[in-house]
Amino acid sequence: IEVSDNGMGISKENMAKIFIHGFTTRKEGHGFGLHSSSVAAKEMGGSLTVHSDGQGNGATFTLELPIKLKGVTNAH
């Protein structure tokens, strides 16, 4: 699943910290949301990643999760 926006984007400096517990750029933020989402994705065998070409260029978050299809073998 990919979610993209054309908002303010993410600086290179913040890209390195975005999934760290407690990191936030919001005045009243707590920094738990992206961290806990990333941990949950990993616990399910998947991943949560982000891409941004920098400030002013929006961002894309990608959530990848494995699937199991009942009765199907060798699913890709």
C-alpha atoms as a printed R data frame, in Angstrom:
   type eleno elety resid chain resno      x       y      z
1  ATOM     1    CA   ILE     A     1  0.000   0.000  0.000
2  ATOM     2    CA   GLU     A     2  1.396   3.397 -0.937
3  ATOM     3    CA   VAL     A     3  0.138   6.729  0.346
4  ATOM     4    CA   SER     A     4  1.536   9.887 -1.244
5  ATOM     5    CA   ASP     A     5  0.992  13.577 -0.743
6  ATOM     6    CA   ASN     A     6  2.266  16.775 -2.304
7  ATOM     7    CA   GLY     A     7  2.775  18.544  1.022
8  ATOM     8    CA   MET     A     8  5.801  19.983  2.733
9  ATOM     9    CA   GLY     A     9  7.986  16.908  2.266
10 ATOM    10    CA   ILE     A    10 10.650  15.592  4.615
11 ATOM    11    CA   SER     A    11 14.175  16.962  4.928
12 ATOM    12    CA   LYS     A    12 17.139  14.597  4.556
13 ATOM    13    CA   GLU     A    13 17.981  15.240  8.203
14 ATOM    14    CA   ASN     A    14 14.528  14.105  9.345
15 ATOM    15    CA   MET     A    15 14.411  11.113  6.978
16 ATOM    16    CA   ALA     A    16 17.085   9.447  9.108
17 ATOM    17    CA   LYS     A    17 15.035   9.956 12.286
18 ATOM    18    CA   ILE     A    18 11.424   9.607 11.166
19 ATOM    19    CA   PHE     A    19 10.796   6.117 12.607
20 ATOM    20    CA   ILE     A    20 12.727   6.676 15.868
21 ATOM    21    CA   HIS     A    21 10.592   6.436 19.010
22 ATOM    22    CA   GLY     A    22  9.812   9.932 20.299
23 ATOM    23    CA   PHE     A    23 10.847  11.837 17.151
24 ATOM    24    CA   THR     A    24  8.360  14.478 16.045
25 ATOM    25    CA   THR     A    25  8.355  17.779 14.199
26 ATOM    26    CA   ARG     A    26  4.962  18.796 15.581
27 ATOM    27    CA   LYS     A    27  4.732  21.171 18.515
28 ATOM    28    CA   GLU     A    28  2.225  18.946 20.316
29 ATOM    29    CA   GLY     A    29  3.364  15.620 18.844
30 ATOM    30    CA   HIS     A    30  4.594  12.687 20.865
31 ATOM    31    CA   GLY     A    31  6.537  10.715 18.236
32 ATOM    32    CA   PHE     A    32  4.895   7.337 18.808
33 ATOM    33    CA   GLY     A    33  2.760   6.906 15.658
34 ATOM    34    CA   LEU     A    34  5.297   6.182 12.929
35 ATOM    35    CA   HIS     A    35  7.563   4.277 15.296
36 ATOM    36    CA   SER     A    36  4.801   1.963 16.510
37 ATOM    37    CA   SER     A    37  3.496   1.507 12.954
38 ATOM    38    CA   SER     A    38  6.956   0.502 11.764
39 ATOM    39    CA   VAL     A    39  7.361  -1.956 14.648
40 ATOM    40    CA   ALA     A    40  3.922  -3.468 13.968
41 ATOM    41    CA   ALA     A    41  4.735  -3.939 10.272
42 ATOM    42    CA   LYS     A    42  8.013  -5.693 11.170
43 ATOM    43    CA   GLU     A    43  6.248  -7.960 13.675
44 ATOM    44    CA   MET     A    44  3.907  -9.062 10.867
45 ATOM    45    CA   GLY     A    45  6.858  -9.828  8.578
46 ATOM    46    CA   GLY     A    46  6.560  -6.641  6.539
47 ATOM    47    CA   SER     A    47  7.943  -3.118  6.458
48 ATOM    48    CA   LEU     A    48  6.998   0.545  6.536
49 ATOM    49    CA   THR     A    49  9.226   2.863  4.504
50 ATOM    50    CA   VAL     A    50  9.167   6.488  3.423
51 ATOM    51    CA   HIS     A    51 10.523   8.398  0.439
52 ATOM    52    CA   SER     A    52 10.704  12.157 -0.050
53 ATOM    53    CA   ASP     A    53 12.723  14.262 -2.454
54 ATOM    54    CA   GLY     A    54 13.080  16.865  0.304
55 ATOM    55    CA   GLN     A    55 11.180  19.818  1.616
56 ATOM    56    CA   GLY     A    56  8.448  21.106 -0.681
57 ATOM    57    CA   ASN     A    57  8.233  17.832 -2.610
58 ATOM    58    CA   GLY     A    58  5.725  15.735 -0.654
59 ATOM    59    CA   ALA     A    59  6.301  12.227  0.625
60 ATOM    60    CA   THR     A    60  5.319   8.623 -0.053
61 ATOM    61    CA   PHE     A    61  4.880   6.033  2.681
62 ATOM    62    CA   THR     A    62  4.894   2.383  1.619
63 ATOM    63    CA   LEU     A    63  3.485  -0.412  3.772
64 ATOM    64    CA   GLU     A    64  4.406  -3.926  2.654
65 ATOM    65    CA   LEU     A    65  2.866  -6.958  4.354
66 ATOM    66    CA   PRO     A    66  3.088 -10.639  3.443
67 ATOM    67    CA   ILE     A    67 -0.122 -12.391  2.450
68 ATOM    68    CA   LYS     A    68 -1.234 -15.966  2.824
69 ATOM    69    CA   LEU     A    69 -3.778 -17.253  0.356
70 ATOM    70    CA   LYS     A    70 -5.703 -20.206  1.679
71 ATOM    71    CA   GLY     A    71 -5.233 -23.249 -0.539
72 ATOM    72    CA   VAL     A    72 -2.647 -21.558 -2.780
73 ATOM    73    CA   THR     A    73  0.969 -22.641 -2.845
74 ATOM    74    CA   ASN     A    74  3.889 -20.716 -4.271
75 ATOM    75    CA   ALA     A    75  2.008 -17.372 -4.229
76 ATOM    76    CA   HIS     A    76  3.997 -14.272 -5.226
